[in-house]
Amino acid sequence: MKTIKRLKFAIGTVLLASACLGCAHRPAVTKTAATCVGIDWWETGRTDGVSGHAVFKLDEHKRRCSDTETPVDVDLYLNGRDAGLIDFCTPQQGFAAGHSGANYENVCPLHLEPAFLRAFETGARLSALESQDLDLESRIDNLTRLLRTQQAGTAVRSQLEQLRSQRAELVSEMSKLEKSSATTSSLQ
């Protein structure tokens, strides 16, 4: 009886080892390869275009998928990217990109670029003004607290009035930029 059990155990061990050896010889599917299988290259290009990425993004995709059986379809990718750039290179997107502090990678077609860049610069200027506004507001709040806690002299009061005046000018300029952007957007 013990011999039969030992024989069954030995056979089971051999079968298990054989199965494991068979698995070891299969090429492993890497995570990168798995992400390249079945990619819609037109949609990938369109997504990169809508995001304003330069064509160099294609090189990243090629590197990522170079060890796979599904290489990048360059023509599909570039056609999709061109379609995405049409959506990206609008004045509205230019304003949003400039306002968010994004870098422009010189991707817009020549016929769309001037309006995009004007809006981009307006957005960037508004962002800079908002940053200055926050700084001035903070400085005004600090001086106001100082005035409440101490008997401050006329120098502090004068400085406070200057800061309030600068801030009022900034708020006025920001309002003009926002109105200008809204007018430009409605004309497009």
HUSUL-V492946 format. One record per residue. RES is the residue in three letters. PHI is phi as a letter, one per 30 degrees, with the letter a starting at -180 (none if undefined). OMEGA is omega in radians with two decimals (NA if undefined). Layout:
# HUSUL-V492946
res:RES phi:PHI omega:OMEGA
res:RES phi:PHI omega:OMEGA
This chain:
# HUSUL-V492946
res:MET phi:none omega:3.14
res:LYS phi:d omega:3.14
res:THR phi:d omega:3.13
res:ILE phi:d omega:3.12
res:LYS phi:d omega:3.13
res:ARG phi:d omega:3.13
res:LEU phi:d omega:3.10
res:LYS phi:d omega:3.13
res:PHE phi:d omega:-3.14
res:ALA phi:d omega:3.13
res:ILE phi:d omega:3.11
res:GLY phi:d omega:3.13
res:THR phi:d omega:3.13
res:VAL phi:d omega:3.13
res:LEU phi:d omega:3.12
res:LEU phi:d omega:3.12
res:ALA phi:d omega:3.12
res:SER phi:d omega:3.13
res:ALA phi:d omega:3.14
res:CYS phi:d omega:3.11
res:LEU phi:d omega:3.10
res:GLY phi:d omega:3.12
res:CYS phi:d omega:-3.08
res:ALA phi:d omega:-3.11
res:HIS phi:d omega:3.09
res:ARG phi:d omega:3.08
res:PRO phi:d omega:3.14
res:ALA phi:d omega:3.06
res:VAL phi:d omega:-3.12
res:THR phi:d omega:3.12
res:LYS phi:d omega:3.12
res:THR phi:d omega:-3.14
res:ALA phi:d omega:-3.14
res:ALA phi:d omega:-3.13
res:THR phi:d omega:3.13
res:CYS phi:c omega:-3.11
res:VAL phi:d omega:3.06
res:GLY phi:i omega:3.14
res:ILE phi:d omega:3.01
res:ASP phi:d omega:-3.02
res:TRP phi:d omega:3.07
res:TRP phi:d omega:-3.12
res:GLU phi:d omega:3.09
res:THR phi:d omega:3.09
res:GLY phi:d omega:3.14
res:ARG phi:d omega:3.13
res:THR phi:d omega:3.11
res:ASP phi:d omega:3.11
res:GLY phi:d omega:3.13
res:VAL phi:d omega:3.12
res:SER phi:d omega:3.10
res:GLY phi:i omega:-3.14
res:HIS phi:d omega:3.06
res:ALA phi:d omega:-3.11
res:VAL phi:d omega:3.10
res:PHE phi:d omega:3.09
res:LYS phi:d omega:3.09
res:LEU phi:e omega:3.12
res:ASP phi:d omega:3.09
res:GLU phi:d omega:3.13
res:HIS phi:d omega:3.13
res:LYS phi:d omega:3.13
res:ARG phi:d omega:-3.09
res:ARG phi:d omega:-3.05
res:CYS phi:c omega:-3.07
res:SER phi:d omega:-3.10
res:ASP phi:c omega:-3.09
res:THR phi:c omega:3.08
res:GLU phi:d omega:-3.14
res:THR phi:c omega:-3.12
res:PRO phi:d omega:3.12
res:VAL phi:d omega:3.02
res:ASP phi:d omega:-3.00
res:VAL phi:e omega:-3.12
res:ASP phi:d omega:3.11
res:LEU phi:d omega:-3.14
res:TYR phi:e omega:-3.09
res:LEU phi:d omega:3.08
res:ASN phi:d omega:3.09
res:GLY phi:d omega:3.12
res:ARG phi:d omega:3.10
res:ASP phi:e omega:3.10
res:ALA phi:d omega:3.12
res:GLY phi:d omega:3.13
res:LEU phi:d omega:3.09
res:ILE phi:d omega:3.11
res:ASP phi:d omega:-3.11
res:PHE phi:d omega:-2.96
res:CYS phi:d omega:3.08
res:THR phi:c omega:3.07
res:PRO phi:e omega:3.14
res:GLN phi:d omega:3.12
res:GLN phi:d omega:3.09
res:GLY phi:d omega:3.11
res:PHE phi:d omega:-3.13
res:ALA phi:d omega:-3.14
res:ALA phi:d omega:3.12
res:GLY phi:d omega:-3.12
res:HIS phi:d omega:-3.11
res:SER phi:d omega:-3.14
res:GLY phi:i omega:3.13
res:ALA phi:d omega:3.05
res:ASN phi:c omega:3.07
res:TYR phi:c omega:-3.04
res:GLU phi:c omega:3.10
res:ASN phi:h omega:-3.05
res:VAL phi:c omega:-3.03
res:CYS phi:d omega:3.04
res:PRO phi:d omega:-3.04
res:LEU phi:e omega:-3.10
res:HIS phi:d omega:3.13
res:LEU phi:c omega:-2.99
res:GLU phi:d omega:-3.10
res:PRO phi:e omega:-3.14
res:ALA phi:d omega:3.10
res:PHE phi:d omega:-3.09
res:LEU phi:d omega:3.09
res:ARG phi:e omega:-3.14
res:ALA phi:d omega:3.11
res:PHE phi:e omega:-3.14
res:GLU phi:d omega:3.09
res:THR phi:d omega:3.11
res:GLY phi:d omega:3.13
res:ALA phi:d omega:3.12
res:ARG phi:d omega:3.11
res:LEU phi:d omega:3.12
res:SER phi:d omega:3.12
res:ALA phi:d omega:3.12
res:LEU phi:d omega:3.10
res:GLU phi:d omega:3.10
res:SER phi:d omega:3.09
res:GLN phi:d omega:3.13
res:ASP phi:d omega:3.12
res:LEU phi:d omega:3.12
res:ASP phi:d omega:3.13
res:LEU phi:d omega:3.13
res:GLU phi:d omega:3.12
res:SER phi:d omega:-3.14
res:ARG phi:d omega:3.10
res:ILE phi:d omega:3.12
res:ASP phi:d omega:3.13
res:ASN phi:d omega:3.13
res:LEU phi:d omega:3.11
res:THR phi:d omega:3.09
res:ARG phi:d omega:3.13
res:LEU phi:d omega:3.12
res:LEU phi:d omega:-3.12
res:ARG phi:d omega:-3.04
res:THR phi:d omega:-3.10
res:GLN phi:b omega:2.99
res:GLN phi:d omega:-3.07
res:ALA phi:d omega:-3.14
res:GLY phi:d omega:-3.11
res:THR phi:d omega:3.14
res:ALA phi:d omega:3.13
res:VAL phi:d omega:3.12
res:ARG phi:d omega:3.12
res:SER phi:d omega:3.12
res:GLN phi:d omega:3.11
res:LEU phi:d omega:3.12
res:GLU phi:d omega:3.10
res:GLN phi:d omega:3.13
res:LEU phi:d omega:3.11
res:ARG phi:d omega:3.11
res:SER phi:d omega:3.10
res:GLN phi:d omega:-3.13
res:ARG phi:d omega:3.12
res:ALA phi:d omega:3.09
res:GLU phi:d omega:3.11
res:LEU phi:d omega:-3.13
res:VAL phi:d omega:3.10
res:SER phi:d omega:-3.14
res:GLU phi:d omega:3.10
res:MET phi:d omega:3.13
res:SER phi:d omega:3.12
res:LYS phi:d omega:3.12
res:LEU phi:d omega:3.13
res:GLU phi:d omega:3.11
res:LYS phi:d omega:3.12
res:SER phi:d omega:3.14
res:SER phi:d omega:3.14
res:ALA phi:d omega:3.12
res:THR phi:d omega:3.14
res:THR phi:d omega:-3.12
res:SER phi:d omega:-3.11
res:SER phi:d omega:3.12
res:LEU phi:d omega:-3.08
res:GLN phi:d omega:NA
